[in-house]
Amino acid sequence: MTEQKVRWGIVGPGGIAAQFAKDLPLVAGAELAAVGSRSRETAVAFAERNGFARAHGSYADLAADPDVDVVYIATPHAQHFDAALLCIEAGKAVLVEKPITLDLASAARLVQAAHAHDVFLMEAMWMRFNPAVRKIHELVEEGAIGWVSAIHADFGLAGPFPPEHRLRNPALGGGALLDLGVYPINLAHLFLGSPAAVRSWAHLTPEGVDENTGVLLGWQPGAVAALTCSINGESRTAASITGTEGRIDLPPNFFVPREFTLTRSGKAPETYHFPFEGNGYQFEAAEVQRCILAGELESPLMPHATTFEIMGLLDTIREEIGVTY
């Protein structure tokens, strides 16, 4: 690896990997090195479509590629742990799509392995790296809306999804919570940290995964978050952060915003615009490269401790709503 170039590999060449791959050329120094799939034909087709130099017919071959510096894991949730561990043990830096694993215990094992092999590891919660979200965090830290008292966020897809769909398959970590609920939960955590109280309810599919879920979080000395996620109804997918002196509203698709509105008490609303090219994955990729080139093993924007707190919260919610994998 040179000082300028970071050579990327992708494991799991599906839809989200294609979006990520299209954004990599927007990152200075990113080199599209290799793709790994369980099918060589799939890997070759993905590499040709997206401009990768090499294609591998197994995850192991990709992990063993000496000309790959960092691997983006884009498999279904249930396959994250094995694929990430394979790459970590091969000495690769790893970016794992959210949620990093199915539970906190598995996440802890991955971080332990990364420490043992002295390699970078990060969960790919791209929302936290979005420029608009970073600006909102800055404004809140500066006291622009006073003390944060409430957060509201929703993420619902219309469906209906057939029983064999990955979103309804418990073997793949299906359900609304891990796929969609991670965004409202991460938003609340970003501004309020770990809650003191958790209350949740969900309706489950016949397969046993959650299809309509509500979560109420509470913090001392009194902040609350009301969060919902579903795979049986298209919600507005918007969010608001309310404080004692104002409010910040994020528009639909709040997890990848290009603008937001700040309303301070007694003042006219102010809209902040953050236009950008691509899908929005380039910002987390740029942070990964910065960390790798600086010799850092985790990002201060998505540290391992944050991943642990989020995964622990997801475990608590799953226990309350009765979902197991």
For each residue, the residues with C-beta under 8 A, 3 or more apart:
1: 5 6 7 69 292
2: 5
3: 293
4: 28 29
5: 1 2 29 31
6: 1 29 30 31 69 70 288 289 292 293
7: 1 31 33 34 67 68 69 70
8: 24 30 31 32 33 68 69 70 71 72 285
9: 33 34 35 36 62 65 68 70 71 72 92
10: 13 17 20 21 34 35 36 46 52 71 72 74
11: 36 37 59 62 71 72 73 74 75 83 87
12: 17 36 37 73 74 75 76 79 83
13: 10 17 18 35 36 37 42 43 46 74
14: 17 18 74 75
15: 18 19
16: 19 20 74 97
17: 10 12 13 14 20 21 46 72 74
18: 13 14 15 21 22 46 49 50
19: 15 16 22 23 279 281
20: 10 16 17 23 24 72 74 279 281 285
21: 10 17 18 24 32 46 50 51 52
22: 18 19 25 50 278 279
23: 19 20 26 27 278 279 280 281 282 285
24: 8 20 21 27 30 32 281 282 285
25: 22 30 32 51
26: 23 277 278 282
27: 23 24 30 282 285 286 289
28: 4 286
29: 4 5 6 289
30: 6 8 24 25 27 285 289
31: 5 6 7 8 53
32: 8 21 24 25 50 51 52 53
33: 7 8 9 52 53 54 65 67 68 69
34: 7 9 10 47 52 53 54 55 56 62 65 67 68
35: 9 10 13 43 46 47 50 52 54 55 56 62
36: 9 10 11 12 13 43 55 56 57 58 59 61 62 63 71
37: 11 12 13 40 42 43 46 55 56 57 58 59
38: 42 57 58 59
39: 42 43 57
40: 37 43 44 55 56 57
41: 44 45
42: 13 37 38 39 45 46
43: 13 35 36 37 39 40 46 47 55 56 57
44: 40 41 47 48 55
45: 41 42 48 49
46: 10 13 17 18 21 35 37 42 43 49 50 52 55
47: 34 35 43 44 50 51 52 53 54 55
48: 44 45
49: 18 45 46
50: 18 21 22 32 35 46 47
51: 21 25 32 47
52: 10 21 32 33 34 35 46 47 55
53: 31 32 33 34 47 67
54: 33 34 35 47 65 67
55: 34 35 36 37 40 43 44 46 47 52
56: 34 35 36 37 40 43 59 61 62 65
57: 36 37 38 39 40 43 61
58: 36 37 38 61 62
59: 11 36 37 38 56 62 63 83 86 87
60: 63 64 86
61: 36 56 57 58 64 65
62: 9 11 34 35 36 56 58 59 65 68 71 87
63: 36 59 60 71 86 87 89 90 92
64: 60 61 90
65: 9 33 34 54 56 61 62 68
66:
67: 7 33 34 53 54
68: 7 8 9 33 34 62 65 71 92
69: 1 6 7 8 33 92 93 292
70: 6 7 8 9 92 93 94 95 120 288 289 292
71: 8 9 10 11 36 62 63 68 87 92 93 94 95
72: 8 9 10 11 17 20 95 97 124 285
73: 11 12 80 83 84 87 94 95 96 97
74: 10 11 12 13 14 16 17 20 97
75: 11 12 14 79 80 83 97
76: 12 79 80 166 172 173
77: 80 99 101 102 172 173 178 179
78: 102 171 172 173 325
79: 12 75 76 82 83
80: 73 75 76 77 83 84 96 97 99 100 101 102
81: 84 85 101 102 106 109 110
82: 79 85 86
83: 11 12 59 73 75 79 80 86 87
84: 73 80 81 87 88 94 96 100 101 110 121
85: 81 82 88 89 109 110 113
86: 59 60 63 82 83 89 90
87: 11 59 62 63 71 73 83 84 90 92 94
88: 84 85 91 92 94 110 113 114 117 119 121
89: 63 85 86 113 117
90: 63 64 86 87
91: 88 117 119
92: 9 63 68 69 70 71 87 88 119
93: 69 70 71 119 120 121 288 292
94: 70 71 73 84 87 88 114 119 120 121 122
95: 70 71 72 73 122 124 284 285 288
96: 73 80 84 100 101 110 121 122 123 124
97: 16 72 73 74 75 80 124
98: 123 124 125 182
99: 77 80 102 123 173 178 182 310 311 314
100: 80 84 96 107 110 123 307 311
101: 77 80 81 84 96 106 107 110 311
102: 77 78 80 81 99 106 173 178 325
103: 106 107 311 314 315 325
104: 107 108 308 311 312 314 315
105: 108 109
106: 81 101 102 103 109 110
107: 100 101 103 104 110 111 123 307 308 311
108: 104 105 111 112 308
109: 81 85 105 106 112 113
110: 81 84 85 88 96 100 101 106 107 113 114 121
111: 107 108 114 115 121 304 307 308
112: 108 109 115 116
113: 85 88 89 109 110 116 117
114: 88 94 110 111 117 119 120 121 297
115: 111 112 118 297
116: 112 113
117: 88 89 91 113 114
118: 115 297
119: 88 91 92 93 94 114 297
120: 70 93 94 114 288 291 292 296 297 298
121: 84 88 93 94 96 110 111 114 297 298 304
122: 94 95 96 284 287 288 291 298 299 302
123: 96 98 99 100 107 302 307 310
124: 72 95 96 97 98 284
125: 98 128 129 182 186 284 302 310
126: 129 130 255 256 280 281 283 284
127: 130 133 183 186 187 255 256
128: 125 133 186 190 284 301 302
129: 125 126 133 134 283 284 286 287 301 302
130: 126 127 133 134 255 256 257 274 280 283
131: 134 135 274 276 283
132: 135 136 250 257 258 259 260 272 274
133: 127 128 129 130 136 137 190 257
134: 129 130 131 137 138
135: 131 132 138 139 260 272 274
136: 132 133 139 140 241 248 250 260
137: 133 134 140 141 190 191
138: 134 135 141 142
139: 135 136 142 144 145 248 262
140: 136 137 143 144 145 148 191 241 243 248
141: 137 138
142: 138 139
143: 140 146 245
144: 139 140 243 245 246 248 262 264
145: 139 140 148 241 242 243 244 245 246 247 248 262 264
146: 143 243 244 245 246
147: 223 243 244 245
148: 140 145 151 191 192 223 241 242 243
149: 222 223 224 242 243 244
150: 223 224 225 226 240 241 242
151: 148 187 188 191 192 223 224 225 226 227 239 240 241 242
152: 225 226 227 239 240 242
153: 183 184 187 188 225 227 228 238 239 240 254
154: 184 227 228 229 235 236 237 238 239
155: 176 180 181 183 184 228 229 230 235 237 255
156: 176 180 228 229 230 231 232 233 234 235 237
157: 161 167 176 180 230 231 233 234
158: 232 233 234
159: 211 231 232 233
160: 232
161: 157 165 167 168 231
162: 165 168
163: 168 205 206 207
164: 168 169
165: 161 162 168 169 174
166: 76 169 172 174
167: 157 161 174 175 176 179 209 231
168: 161 162 163 164 165 174 175 205 207 209 211 231
169: 164 165 166 172 174 207 209
170: 173 174 175 207 208 209 323 324 325
171: 78 174 325
172: 76 77 78 166 169
173: 76 77 78 99 102 170 178 325
174: 165 166 167 168 169 170 171 178 179 207 209
175: 167 168 170 178 179 205 209 210 211 213 231 323
176: 155 156 157 167 179 180 181 202 209 210 211 212 213 229 230 231
177: 180 181 182 202 210 213 229 314 317 318 321 323
178: 77 99 102 173 174 175 181 182 314
179: 77 167 174 175 176 182 231
180: 155 156 157 176 177 183 229 230 231
181: 155 176 177 178 184 185 213 215 227 229 314 317
182: 98 99 125 177 178 179 185 186 310 314
183: 127 153 155 180 186 187 229 254 255
184: 153 154 155 181 187 188 215 225 227 228 229 239
185: 181 182 188 189 215 227 310 313 314
186: 125 127 128 182 183 189 190 310
187: 127 151 153 183 184 190 191 239 241 254 255
188: 151 153 184 185 191 192 195 217 225 227
189: 185 186 192 193 194 306 309 310 313
190: 128 133 137 186 187
191: 137 140 148 151 187 188 241
192: 148 151 188 189 195 217 219 223 225
193: 189 219 309
194: 189 309 312 313
195: 188 192 198 217 218 219 225 313
196: 218 219 220
197: 217 218 219
198: 195 215 216 217 218 313 316 317 320
199: 215 216 217 218 320
200: 213 214 215 216 317 320 321
201: 213 214 320 321
202: 176 177 210 211 212 213 214 321 322 323
203: 210 211 212 213
204: 208 209 210 211 321 322 323
205: 163 168 175 208 209 210 211
206: 163
207: 163 168 169 170 174
208: 170 204 205 322 323 324
209: 167 168 169 170 174 175 176 204 205 323
210: 175 176 177 202 203 204 205 213 229 321 323
211: 159 168 175 176 202 203 204 205 230 231 232
212: 176 202 203 228 230 231 232 233
213: 175 176 177 181 200 201 202 203 210 228 229 230 317 321
214: 200 201 202 226 227 228
215: 181 184 185 198 199 200 225 226 227 228 317
216: 198 199 200 224 225 226 227
217: 188 192 195 197 198 199 224 225 227
218: 195 196 197 198 199 222 223 224 225
219: 192 193 195 196 197 222 223 224
220: 196
221:
222: 149 218 219
223: 147 148 149 150 151 192 218 219
224: 149 150 151 216 217 218 219
225: 150 151 152 153 184 188 192 195 215 216 217 218
226: 150 151 152 214 215 216
227: 151 152 153 154 181 184 185 188 214 215 216 217
228: 153 154 155 156 184 212 213 214 215 235
229: 154 155 156 176 177 180 181 183 184 210 213
230: 155 156 157 176 180 211 212 213 233 235
231: 156 157 159 161 167 168 175 176 179 180 211 212
232: 156 158 159 160 211 212
233: 156 157 158 159 212 230
234: 156 157 158 237
235: 154 155 156 228 230
236: 154 252
237: 154 155 156 234 252 253 254 255
238: 153 154 249 250 251 252 254
239: 151 152 153 154 184 187 249 250 254
240: 150 151 152 153 247 248 249 250
241: 136 140 145 148 150 151 187 191 247 248 250
242: 145 148 149 150 151 152 247
243: 140 144 145 146 147 148 149 246 247
244: 145 146 147 149
245: 143 144 145 146 147 264 265
246: 144 145 146 243 262 263 264 265 267
247: 145 240 241 242 243 262 263
248: 136 139 140 144 145 240 241 260 261 262 263
249: 238 239 240 260 261 263
250: 132 136 238 239 240 241 254 257 260
251: 238 254 257 259 260
252: 236 237 238
253: 237 256 257
254: 153 183 187 237 238 239 250 251 257
255: 126 127 130 155 183 187 237
256: 126 127 130 253 279 280
257: 130 132 133 250 251 253 254 260 274
258: 132 273 274 275 276
259: 132 251 271 272 273 274
260: 132 135 136 248 249 250 251 257 271 272
261: 248 249 269 270 271 272
262: 139 144 145 246 247 248 269 270 271 272
263: 246 247 248 249 267 269 270
264: 144 145 245 246 267 270
265: 245 246
266:
267: 246 263 264 270
268:
269: 261 262 263
270: 261 262 263 264 267
271: 259 260 261 262
272: 132 135 259 260 261 262
273: 258 259
274: 130 131 132 135 257 258 259
275: 258
276: 131 258 280 282
277: 26 282
278: 22 23 26 281 282
279: 19 20 22 23 256 282
280: 23 126 130 256 276 283
281: 19 20 23 24 126 278 284 285
282: 23 24 26 27 276 277 278 279 285 286
283: 126 129 130 131 280 286 287
284: 95 122 124 125 126 128 129 281 287 288 302
285: 8 20 23 24 27 30 72 95 281 282 288 289
286: 27 28 129 282 283 289 290
287: 122 129 283 284 290 291 299 301 302
288: 6 70 93 95 120 122 284 285 291 292 299
289: 6 27 29 30 70 285 286 292 293
290: 286 287 293 294 296
291: 120 122 287 288 294 296 297 298 299
292: 1 6 69 70 93 120 288 289 295 296
293: 3 6 289 290
294: 290 291
295: 292
296: 120 290 291 292 299
297: 114 115 118 119 120 121 291
298: 120 121 122 291 302 303 304
299: 122 287 288 291 296 302 303
300: 303
301: 128 129 287
302: 122 123 125 128 129 284 287 298 299 306 307
303: 298 299 300 306 307
304: 111 121 298 307 308
305: 308 309
306: 189 302 303 309 310
307: 100 107 111 123 302 303 304 310 311
308: 104 107 108 111 304 305 311 312
309: 189 193 194 305 306 312 313
310: 99 123 125 182 185 186 189 306 307 313 314
311: 99 100 101 103 104 107 307 308 314 315
312: 104 194 308 309 315 316
313: 185 189 194 195 198 309 310 316 317
314: 99 103 104 177 178 181 182 185 310 311 317 318
315: 103 104 311 312 318 319
316: 198 312 313 319 320
317: 177 181 198 200 213 215 313 314 320 321
318: 177 314 315 321 322 323 324
319: 315 316 322
320: 198 199 200 201 316 317
321: 177 200 201 202 204 210 213 317 318
322: 202 204 208 318 319
323: 170 175 177 202 204 208 209 210 318
324: 170 208 318
325: 78 102 103 170 171 173
